Amino acid sequence: METLIYNYYSSPIGEIELAADDEGLLWTKFLETEKNKRAKQAETESALFSKVKEQFTKYFNNELDNFELPLVIRGTDFQKTVWQKLTLIPYGKTISYLTLSKQVGDVKAIRAVASTNGKNRFCIIIPCHRVIGSDGSLTGYAGDLWRKKWLLEHESKNKNYQTNLFI
């Protein structure tokens, strides 16, 4: 049985729960959302959590646009493909759910893609916030839409990048 350890990162948009085991990082999730309030667990310090916090701090300071962390990604092959495609969306850019479904090879899989996007266990690190509606609307985000908007605006403020471009 795996032993989970927890820690927390205080971001400008709310506290993020970090969970890990011997294999690596299991998730980064907002502690509180409109639909869910998670109870805090006992905190454990680790080199991995220090690295996660350092990279989050750099992200929020516009000094990092790609995370390099040992993620433990669990899901179906389809889900893993969707999450891998999300990591290819450049910082400061957005794509539509339709475009993402085309990238995974099935334009008719748009609902499955959206559902998988919502099951992403690594907020910000696997940038599901960069997926928007075909009409440019902000739709769906497990961390609440106001956070999705904040993240996209944050990324657009970086002088080296521009947001709301469809690729």
C-alpha positions as CSV (number, residue, x, y, z in Angstrom):
1,M,0.0,0.0,0.0
2,E,1.3,3.4,-1.0
3,T,2.1,6.0,1.7
4,L,0.9,9.4,0.7
5,I,2.5,12.5,2.0
6,Y,1.0,16.0,1.7
7,N,2.1,19.6,1.6
8,Y,0.5,22.9,0.6
9,Y,1.5,25.9,-1.5
10,S,-0.1,29.3,-1.0
11,S,-0.7,30.7,-4.4
12,P,-2.1,34.1,-5.4
13,I,-5.4,32.3,-6.3
14,G,-5.7,30.0,-3.4
15,E,-4.0,27.2,-1.5
16,I,-2.9,24.2,-3.6
17,E,-2.6,20.7,-2.1
18,L,0.4,18.7,-3.1
19,A,0.4,14.9,-2.7
20,A,3.1,12.5,-3.4
21,D,4.3,8.9,-2.9
22,D,7.5,7.1,-3.5
23,E,7.0,7.3,-7.2
24,G,6.6,11.1,-7.4
25,L,3.9,13.8,-7.4
26,L,0.4,12.4,-7.4
27,W,-1.6,15.6,-7.7
28,T,-1.7,19.4,-7.3
29,K,-5.3,20.5,-6.6
30,F,-6.8,23.7,-5.3
31,L,-7.8,23.0,-1.7
32,E,-11.1,24.9,-2.0
33,T,-13.4,25.3,-5.0
34,E,-17.0,26.3,-5.3
35,K,-17.9,22.6,-5.5
36,N,-15.4,21.1,-3.0
37,K,-13.6,22.0,0.2
38,R,-10.8,19.6,1.0
39,A,-9.7,19.0,4.6
40,K,-6.0,19.7,5.2
41,Q,-3.8,16.7,5.9
42,A,-0.7,16.6,8.1
43,E,2.1,18.2,6.2
44,T,5.4,16.5,5.4
45,E,8.5,18.2,4.0
46,S,10.4,16.6,1.2
47,A,12.8,17.6,-1.6
48,L,10.1,17.0,-4.1
49,F,7.7,19.4,-2.4
50,S,10.5,22.0,-2.2
51,K,11.0,21.6,-6.0
52,V,7.2,21.9,-6.7
53,K,7.0,25.0,-4.5
54,E,10.0,26.6,-6.2
55,Q,8.6,26.0,-9.7
56,F,5.1,27.3,-8.7
57,T,6.8,30.4,-7.3
58,K,8.7,30.9,-10.5
59,Y,5.5,30.4,-12.5
60,F,3.6,33.0,-10.6
61,N,6.6,35.4,-10.9
62,N,6.6,34.9,-14.7
63,E,10.0,33.2,-14.6
64,L,8.8,29.7,-15.6
65,D,6.5,28.5,-18.4
66,N,7.1,24.7,-18.3
67,F,7.3,22.5,-15.3
68,E,9.8,19.7,-14.9
69,L,8.6,17.5,-12.1
70,P,8.2,13.7,-11.7
71,L,4.5,13.3,-12.2
72,V,2.7,10.0,-11.5
73,I,0.1,10.0,-14.3
74,R,-2.6,7.4,-13.9
75,G,-5.5,6.9,-16.3
76,T,-6.5,5.2,-19.5
77,D,-4.4,5.4,-22.6
78,F,-6.9,7.9,-24.0
79,Q,-6.6,10.1,-20.9
80,K,-2.8,10.0,-20.9
81,T,-2.8,11.0,-24.6
82,V,-5.1,14.0,-23.8
83,W,-3.0,15.1,-20.8
84,Q,0.2,14.8,-22.9
85,K,-1.3,17.0,-25.6
86,L,-2.2,19.6,-22.9
87,T,1.5,19.9,-22.0
88,L,2.2,20.9,-25.6
89,I,0.0,24.0,-25.5
90,P,2.5,26.8,-25.3
91,Y,2.4,29.2,-22.3
92,G,0.2,32.2,-23.1
93,K,-1.8,30.4,-25.8
94,T,-5.1,28.7,-25.8
95,I,-6.8,26.0,-27.9
96,S,-10.4,24.9,-28.2
97,Y,-11.8,21.6,-27.0
98,L,-12.5,20.9,-30.7
99,T,-8.9,21.5,-31.7
100,L,-7.8,19.3,-28.8
101,S,-10.1,16.5,-29.9
102,K,-8.7,16.7,-33.4
103,Q,-5.2,16.5,-32.0
104,V,-6.0,13.3,-30.2
105,G,-7.3,11.9,-33.5
106,D,-11.1,12.0,-33.2
107,V,-13.2,15.1,-33.8
108,K,-16.2,13.3,-32.3
109,A,-14.4,12.7,-29.0
110,I,-14.9,16.3,-27.9
111,R,-17.0,15.3,-24.9
112,A,-14.5,12.7,-23.8
113,V,-11.7,15.2,-24.3
114,A,-13.6,17.7,-22.1
115,S,-14.3,15.1,-19.5
116,T,-10.6,14.0,-19.4
117,N,-9.5,17.6,-19.2
118,G,-11.7,18.0,-16.1
119,K,-10.0,14.9,-14.5
120,N,-6.5,16.4,-14.8
121,R,-4.9,15.9,-11.4
122,F,-2.2,18.5,-11.9
123,C,-3.6,22.0,-11.9
124,I,-1.4,24.5,-13.7
125,I,1.4,22.0,-14.2
126,I,-0.6,20.2,-16.9
127,P,-2.2,23.3,-18.3
128,C,-5.9,22.4,-18.8
129,H,-6.7,26.0,-18.1
130,R,-5.5,26.8,-21.7
131,V,-8.4,24.9,-23.3
132,I,-11.4,27.1,-24.0
133,G,-14.6,27.0,-26.0
134,S,-14.5,27.2,-29.8
135,D,-16.2,30.7,-29.5
136,G,-13.4,31.9,-27.2
137,S,-15.5,31.4,-24.0
138,L,-14.1,30.2,-20.8
139,T,-15.8,26.9,-20.1
140,G,-15.1,24.2,-17.6
141,Y,-12.4,24.3,-15.0
142,A,-12.2,22.1,-11.9
143,G,-10.5,25.0,-10.1
144,D,-13.4,27.4,-10.8
145,L,-13.7,29.6,-13.9
146,W,-12.5,32.7,-12.1
147,R,-9.1,30.9,-11.6
148,K,-9.0,29.9,-15.2
149,K,-9.5,33.5,-16.2
150,W,-6.9,34.7,-13.7
151,L,-4.3,32.1,-15.0
152,L,-4.9,33.1,-18.7
153,E,-4.6,36.8,-17.8
154,H,-1.5,36.1,-15.7
155,E,0.2,34.3,-18.6
156,S,-0.8,37.0,-21.1
157,K,1.0,39.6,-18.9
158,N,4.3,38.0,-19.5
159,K,6.1,40.3,-22.0
160,N,7.4,37.3,-24.0
161,Y,4.0,35.7,-24.6
162,Q,0.5,36.6,-25.9
163,T,-2.7,34.8,-24.8
164,N,-6.0,34.0,-26.5
165,L,-4.4,32.8,-29.7
166,F,-5.9,29.6,-31.2
167,I,-3.3,27.1,-32.4
